[in-house]
Amino acid sequence: MNDARKMAASAGEGPRWAMVIDLAKCIGCSTCTVTCKAENRTPPGVSYNVVLTQEKGTFPQVSVEHIPRPCMQCDRPACAQVCPVKATYKMENGITAIDYDRCIGCRYCITACPYGARYFDFGDSYGQEMLSFEFVQAAEYGVDRGPRNGFKAPKGTVRKCTFCFHRLSRGEEPACVETCIGDARYFGDLSDPNSVVSKLAAGPRAFYLKETMGTLPRVIYLK
């Protein structure tokens, strides 16, 4: 069992993490996108947090709605069901994780994810734009993989949002929650009925993306 799976196994007694996003507060600034890339040092073409925009209504009564979309951390993840080597698995703390050392890069999970929240790491780099990009990686899942060079994982594997698991292990919030300009994101323990996320998730404004698919997301939206 590698370090990531050992850490996942030891997380069974902890909280069950969830995120609530208030669409009425989201201003579409994409600070979450930029912060996430900086925190996780993701390469070109890999963005764990994106903000989708859609128009509502008919002219002239038209408005714009911004929908931030991290990984949904589904309790019934379609991505895990199709993985032929079981590289995608569900942590007991609610996070859907990827074992980079086991992933073979087949990308079945990318096709299966109904939210488009997975990306393949082709090994591209910001080396010309960002000094030392190849020499420092985020300690995703709490595992320090050292310099990003050669064909070392996570190059050649699928990647996604982890709720900043490396930050959670230090008692910090996910980077996108901490830096949201509109205070549109809430993060906490869904198993605690007194937590903010539990109360918001149980309120009349709460809904889930593609709820009829039965994936049981851990990201809840407020209308």
DOVOBA-852161 format. One record per residue (C-alpha): residue number from 0; residue in one letter; x, z, y. Coordinates in pm, 1 decimal, always signed. Example, Ala and Ser with C-alpha at 12.3 -4.5 7.8 and 13.67 -1.06 7.14 Angstrom:
2
+------+------+----------+----------+----------+
: resi : resn :        X :        Z :        Y :
+------+------+----------+----------+----------+
:    0 :    A :  +1230.0 :   +780.0 :   -450.0 :
:    1 :    S :  +1367.0 :   +714.0 :   -106.0 :
+------+------+----------+----------+----------+
***
This chain:
223
+------+------+----------+----------+----------+
: resi : resn :        X :        Z :        Y :
+------+------+----------+----------+----------+
:    0 :    M :     +0.0 :     +0.0 :     +0.0 :
:    1 :    N :   +150.6 :   -103.0 :   +333.9 :
:    2 :    D :   +159.0 :   +111.2 :   +648.9 :
:    3 :    A :   -159.4 :    -37.9 :   +796.7 :
:    4 :    R :   -365.9 :    +34.1 :   +484.7 :
:    5 :    K :   -222.4 :   +387.3 :   +455.8 :
:    6 :    M :   -331.2 :   +454.7 :   +812.5 :
:    7 :    A :   -675.2 :   +310.7 :   +742.7 :
:    8 :    A :   -715.9 :   +528.6 :   +434.3 :
:    9 :    S :   -625.3 :   +838.5 :   +633.3 :
:   10 :    A :   -889.2 :   +756.9 :   +896.7 :
:   11 :    G :  -1183.5 :   +846.6 :   +673.1 :
:   12 :    E :  -1244.5 :  +1190.3 :   +822.5 :
:   13 :    G :  -1241.9 :  +1069.8 :  +1180.6 :
:   14 :    P :  -1501.6 :   +921.1 :  +1414.0 :
:   15 :    R :  -1690.8 :   +596.1 :  +1367.0 :
:   16 :    W :  -1601.3 :   +395.1 :  +1672.7 :
:   17 :    A :  -1843.4 :   +173.5 :  +1863.9 :
:   18 :    M :  -1858.3 :     -2.3 :  +2200.7 :
:   19 :    V :  -2153.5 :    -47.2 :  +2435.0 :
:   20 :    I :  -2143.2 :   -320.8 :  +2700.0 :
:   21 :    D :  -2388.3 :   -314.5 :  +2992.7 :
:   22 :    L :  -2455.5 :   -677.6 :  +3088.4 :
:   23 :    A :  -2619.9 :   -568.8 :  +3413.3 :
:   24 :    K :  -2283.9 :   -428.0 :  +3525.2 :
:   25 :    C :  -2057.0 :   -707.6 :  +3405.4 :
:   26 :    I :  -1945.8 :   -919.1 :  +3702.8 :
:   27 :    G :  -1762.1 :  -1181.9 :  +3498.2 :
:   28 :    C :  -1420.1 :  -1101.5 :  +3648.2 :
:   29 :    S :  -1241.5 :  -1142.2 :  +3310.8 :
:   30 :    T :  -1024.6 :   -837.3 :  +3377.3 :
:   31 :    C :  -1092.1 :   -741.0 :  +3015.3 :
:   32 :    T :   -950.0 :  -1073.4 :  +2897.9 :
:   33 :    V :   -629.4 :  -1039.3 :  +3100.6 :
:   34 :    T :   -583.6 :   -671.4 :  +3019.1 :
:   35 :    C :   -633.6 :   -734.8 :  +2649.0 :
:   36 :    K :   -372.4 :  -1010.4 :  +2641.8 :
:   37 :    A :   -123.4 :   -790.5 :  +2825.8 :
:   38 :    E :   -190.2 :   -486.2 :  +2607.0 :
:   39 :    N :   -178.1 :   -672.8 :  +2276.0 :
:   40 :    R :    +75.8 :   -933.9 :  +2387.1 :
:   41 :    T :   -125.8 :  -1209.1 :  +2222.3 :
:   42 :    P :    +23.1 :  -1561.2 :  +2215.5 :
:   43 :    P :   -127.1 :  -1878.5 :  +2366.5 :
:   44 :    G :   -460.2 :  -1964.7 :  +2207.7 :
:   45 :    V :   -529.4 :  -1606.5 :  +2097.0 :
:   46 :    S :   -764.5 :  -1398.8 :  +2315.8 :
:   47 :    Y :   -927.8 :  -1095.1 :  +2158.4 :
:   48 :    N :  -1161.6 :  -1048.7 :  +2455.8 :
:   49 :    V :  -1336.9 :  -1338.4 :  +2624.2 :
:   50 :    V :  -1627.7 :  -1351.5 :  +2868.4 :
:   51 :    L :  -1897.2 :  -1608.9 :  +2796.6 :
:   52 :    T :  -2125.2 :  -1727.7 :  +3077.4 :
:   53 :    Q :  -2477.1 :  -1865.4 :  +3049.6 :
:   54 :    E :  -2742.8 :  -1970.4 :  +3298.7 :
:   55 :    K :  -3089.1 :  -1817.4 :  +3283.7 :
:   56 :    G :  -3413.4 :  -1945.0 :  +3429.2 :
:   57 :    T :  -3510.5 :  -2281.3 :  +3576.8 :
:   58 :    F :  -3423.0 :  -2427.3 :  +3913.1 :
:   59 :    P :  -3449.9 :  -2292.7 :  +4175.7 :
:   60 :    Q :  -3492.2 :  -1953.2 :  +4007.9 :
:   61 :    V :  -3158.2 :  -1956.8 :  +3828.8 :
:   62 :    S :  -2923.3 :  -1668.4 :  +3754.5 :
:   63 :    V :  -2595.1 :  -1634.3 :  +3567.2 :
:   64 :    E :  -2532.2 :  -1383.5 :  +3289.7 :
:   65 :    H :  -2185.3 :  -1286.3 :  +3171.7 :
:   66 :    I :  -2142.4 :  -1180.5 :  +2808.9 :
:   67 :    P :  -1810.7 :  -1018.0 :  +2713.9 :
:   68 :    R :  -1733.0 :  -1085.2 :  +2347.3 :
:   69 :    P :  -1477.3 :   -884.3 :  +2154.6 :
:   70 :    C :  -1484.0 :   -862.5 :  +1775.4 :
:   71 :    M :  -1817.5 :   -710.0 :  +1675.5 :
:   72 :    Q :  -1650.9 :   -483.1 :  +1412.3 :
:   73 :    C :  -1948.4 :   -550.6 :  +1185.0 :
:   74 :    D :  -2048.9 :   -301.5 :   +917.2 :
:   75 :    R :  -2129.5 :   -603.3 :   +698.1 :
:   76 :    P :  -1854.3 :   -842.4 :   +808.1 :
:   77 :    A :  -1902.1 :  -1200.3 :   +690.1 :
:   78 :    C :  -1528.0 :  -1253.4 :   +740.8 :
:   79 :    A :  -1442.4 :   -996.1 :   +473.8 :
:   80 :    Q :  -1684.9 :  -1147.4 :   +223.7 :
:   81 :    V :  -1513.1 :  -1487.7 :   +222.3 :
:   82 :    C :  -1149.1 :  -1373.9 :   +224.6 :
:   83 :    P :  -1000.0 :  -1484.3 :   -111.4 :
:   84 :    V :   -717.0 :  -1226.8 :    -99.9 :
:   85 :    K :   -909.2 :   -935.5 :    +58.0 :
:   86 :    A :   -682.6 :   -933.6 :   +361.2 :
:   87 :    T :   -981.0 :   -840.8 :   +580.6 :
:   88 :    Y :  -1122.1 :   -497.9 :   +509.9 :
:   89 :    K :  -1335.4 :   -231.4 :   +674.1 :
:   90 :    M :  -1176.4 :    +91.3 :   +793.4 :
:   91 :    E :  -1386.3 :   +402.3 :   +752.2 :
:   92 :    N :  -1363.3 :   +456.5 :  +1128.1 :
:   93 :    G :  -1570.5 :   +140.9 :  +1183.5 :
:   94 :    I :  -1293.4 :   -104.9 :  +1267.8 :
:   95 :    T :  -1270.1 :   -430.5 :  +1072.9 :
:   96 :    A :   -899.2 :   -482.3 :  +1011.5 :
:   97 :    I :   -667.8 :   -758.5 :   +889.9 :
:   98 :    D :   -371.7 :   -698.7 :   +660.4 :
:   99 :    Y :   -118.6 :   -939.6 :   +808.8 :
:  100 :    D :   +108.5 :   -906.9 :   +506.1 :
:  101 :    R :   -170.0 :  -1013.0 :   +271.2 :
:  102 :    C :   -332.5 :  -1285.4 :   +485.3 :
:  103 :    I :   -246.4 :  -1634.9 :   +359.3 :
:  104 :    G :   -374.9 :  -1816.1 :   +666.9 :
:  105 :    C :   -653.6 :  -2006.0 :   +491.0 :
:  106 :    R :   -882.9 :  -1944.3 :   +790.2 :
:  107 :    Y :  -1201.4 :  -1912.4 :   +584.0 :
:  108 :    C :  -1281.0 :  -1601.8 :   +788.6 :
:  109 :    I :  -1264.4 :  -1798.3 :  +1114.1 :
:  110 :    T :  -1531.5 :  -2031.7 :   +982.2 :
:  111 :    A :  -1743.9 :  -1745.2 :   +849.5 :
:  112 :    C :  -1741.6 :  -1532.3 :  +1166.6 :
:  113 :    P :  -2072.8 :  -1601.3 :  +1345.8 :
:  114 :    Y :  -1930.5 :  -1475.3 :  +1676.7 :
:  115 :    G :  -1618.5 :  -1692.4 :  +1703.9 :
:  116 :    A :  -1409.1 :  -1379.0 :  +1741.9 :
:  117 :    R :  -1113.8 :  -1478.1 :  +1520.5 :
:  118 :    Y :   -805.6 :  -1682.2 :  +1601.3 :
:  119 :    F :   -514.7 :  -1828.8 :  +1410.0 :
:  120 :    D :   -163.4 :  -1747.9 :  +1529.1 :
:  121 :    F :    +21.0 :  -2080.5 :  +1521.1 :
:  122 :    G :   +341.1 :  -1918.9 :  +1646.3 :
:  123 :    D :   +314.4 :  -2042.5 :  +2004.5 :
:  124 :    S :   +491.5 :  -1841.3 :  +2271.2 :
:  125 :    Y :   +487.1 :  -1745.9 :  +2638.4 :
:  126 :    G :   +865.1 :  -1722.7 :  +2620.2 :
:  127 :    Q :   +921.9 :  -1962.7 :  +2908.6 :
:  128 :    E :   +671.4 :  -1785.0 :  +3132.9 :
:  129 :    M :   +735.2 :  -1423.8 :  +3027.3 :
:  130 :    L :  +1080.6 :  -1276.1 :  +2979.5 :
:  131 :    S :  +1130.3 :  -1091.5 :  +2648.4 :
:  132 :    F :   +791.6 :  -1205.4 :  +2511.2 :
:  133 :    E :   +950.4 :  -1272.3 :  +2170.9 :
:  134 :    F :  +1123.4 :   -934.2 :  +2158.6 :
:  135 :    V :   +830.4 :   -696.8 :  +2201.5 :
:  136 :    Q :   +500.7 :   -682.8 :  +2012.3 :
:  137 :    A :   +204.5 :   -448.4 :  +2041.2 :
:  138 :    A :   +193.2 :   -199.5 :  +1755.8 :
:  139 :    E :   -137.4 :   -330.1 :  +1622.2 :
:  140 :    Y :   -302.3 :    -98.6 :  +1366.9 :
:  141 :    G :    -26.7 :   +148.6 :  +1453.8 :
:  142 :    V :   +241.6 :    -61.9 :  +1282.6 :
:  143 :    D :   +552.8 :   -160.3 :  +1480.4 :
:  144 :    R :   +659.2 :   -504.5 :  +1356.8 :
:  145 :    G :   +955.9 :   -544.5 :  +1585.6 :
:  146 :    P :  +1059.3 :   -874.0 :  +1751.7 :
:  147 :    R :   +832.0 :  -1175.2 :  +1722.7 :
:  148 :    N :  +1073.9 :  -1426.4 :  +1574.9 :
:  149 :    G :  +1113.0 :  -1658.9 :  +1278.0 :
:  150 :    F :   +803.0 :  -1682.4 :  +1061.7 :
:  151 :    K :   +737.7 :  -1310.6 :  +1060.2 :
:  152 :    A :   +370.4 :  -1198.4 :  +1053.7 :
:  153 :    P :   +138.8 :  -1206.5 :  +1239.9 :
:  154 :    K :   +259.7 :  -1564.1 :  +1290.5 :
:  155 :    G :    +69.7 :  -1782.9 :  +1046.0 :
:  156 :    T :   -213.5 :  -1532.6 :  +1006.3 :
:  157 :    V :   -558.1 :  -1474.3 :  +1156.4 :
:  158 :    R :   -586.7 :  -1224.5 :  +1442.8 :
:  159 :    K :   -868.9 :  -1046.9 :  +1626.8 :
:  160 :    C :   -969.1 :   -751.3 :  +1840.9 :
:  161 :    T :   -889.1 :   -412.9 :  +1683.4 :
:  162 :    F :  -1059.4 :   -189.6 :  +1944.9 :
:  163 :    C :   -694.8 :   -121.5 :  +2043.9 :
:  164 :    F :   -645.9 :    +91.4 :  +1732.4 :
:  165 :    H :   -290.5 :   +171.7 :  +1839.7 :
:  166 :    R :   -430.4 :   +327.3 :  +2157.8 :
:  167 :    L :   -704.1 :   +518.4 :  +1976.0 :
:  168 :    S :   -439.0 :   +685.6 :  +1760.9 :
:  169 :    R :   -289.5 :   +821.3 :  +2085.1 :
:  170 :    G :   -624.2 :   +952.7 :  +2208.9 :
:  171 :    E :   -672.1 :   +666.6 :  +2457.1 :
:  172 :    E :   -959.1 :   +425.1 :  +2512.0 :
:  173 :    P :   -932.5 :    +53.2 :  +2439.7 :
:  174 :    A :   -755.7 :   -121.6 :  +2726.9 :
:  175 :    C :  -1064.1 :   -329.8 :  +2816.3 :
:  176 :    V :  -1275.5 :    -15.6 :  +2855.3 :
:  177 :    E :  -1017.4 :   +160.6 :  +3069.3 :
:  178 :    T :   -975.1 :   -128.3 :  +3313.3 :
:  179 :    C :  -1330.1 :   -267.7 :  +3342.4 :
:  180 :    I :  -1389.6 :   -307.7 :  +3715.6 :
:  181 :    G :  -1768.4 :   -281.6 :  +3685.9 :
:  182 :    D :  -1759.2 :    +15.0 :  +3443.5 :
:  183 :    A :  -1964.3 :   -202.0 :  +3210.6 :
:  184 :    R :  -1805.0 :    -75.6 :  +2888.1 :
:  185 :    Y :  -1855.0 :   +251.2 :  +2704.3 :
:  186 :    F :  -1663.0 :   +360.1 :  +2398.0 :
:  187 :    G :  -1707.9 :   +650.3 :  +2162.2 :
:  188 :    D :  -1811.6 :   +797.7 :  +1830.3 :
:  189 :    L :  -2137.1 :   +652.0 :  +1699.9 :
:  190 :    S :  -2164.1 :   +928.0 :  +1437.4 :
:  191 :    D :  -2194.5 :  +1186.9 :  +1716.4 :
:  192 :    P :  -2561.2 :  +1189.4 :  +1828.4 :
:  193 :    N :  -2457.0 :  +1348.2 :  +2158.0 :
:  194 :    S :  -2201.1 :  +1082.6 :  +2249.3 :
:  195 :    V :  -2271.3 :   +841.4 :  +2533.1 :
:  196 :    V :  -2255.7 :   +538.6 :  +2301.3 :
:  197 :    S :  -2505.7 :   +693.4 :  +2058.0 :
:  198 :    K :  -2753.5 :   +766.1 :  +2335.1 :
:  199 :    L :  -2717.5 :   +421.2 :  +2491.0 :
:  200 :    A :  -2742.9 :   +248.1 :  +2152.1 :
:  201 :    A :  -3069.9 :   +430.7 :  +2086.3 :
:  202 :    G :  -3219.6 :   +337.1 :  +2424.6 :
:  203 :    P :  -3475.4 :    +64.8 :  +2500.6 :
:  204 :    R :  -3217.7 :   -165.2 :  +2664.5 :
:  205 :    A :  -2996.6 :   -192.0 :  +2356.4 :
:  206 :    F :  -2965.3 :   -509.3 :  +2151.0 :
:  207 :    Y :  -2717.2 :   -685.4 :  +1920.1 :
:  208 :    L :  -2585.9 :  -1040.9 :  +1919.0 :
:  209 :    K :  -2730.9 :  -1247.2 :  +1633.5 :
:  210 :    E :  -2900.1 :   -939.3 :  +1493.4 :
:  211 :    T :  -3102.0 :  -1139.1 :  +1238.7 :
:  212 :    M :  -2783.3 :  -1229.2 :  +1052.5 :
:  213 :    G :  -2759.9 :   -875.1 :   +919.3 :
:  214 :    T :  -2395.5 :   -820.4 :  +1012.4 :
:  215 :    L :  -2466.8 :   -478.5 :  +1170.2 :
:  216 :    P :  -2227.0 :   -503.7 :  +1467.9 :
:  217 :    R :  -2051.9 :   -203.3 :  +1620.0 :
:  218 :    V :  -2068.4 :   -366.7 :  +1962.3 :
:  219 :    I :  -2403.3 :   -297.5 :  +2127.8 :
:  220 :    Y :  -2525.8 :   -466.7 :  +2443.2 :
:  221 :    L :  -2758.9 :   -340.2 :  +2714.7 :
:  222 :    K :  -3000.3 :   -586.9 :  +2876.6 :
+------+------+----------+----------+----------+
***
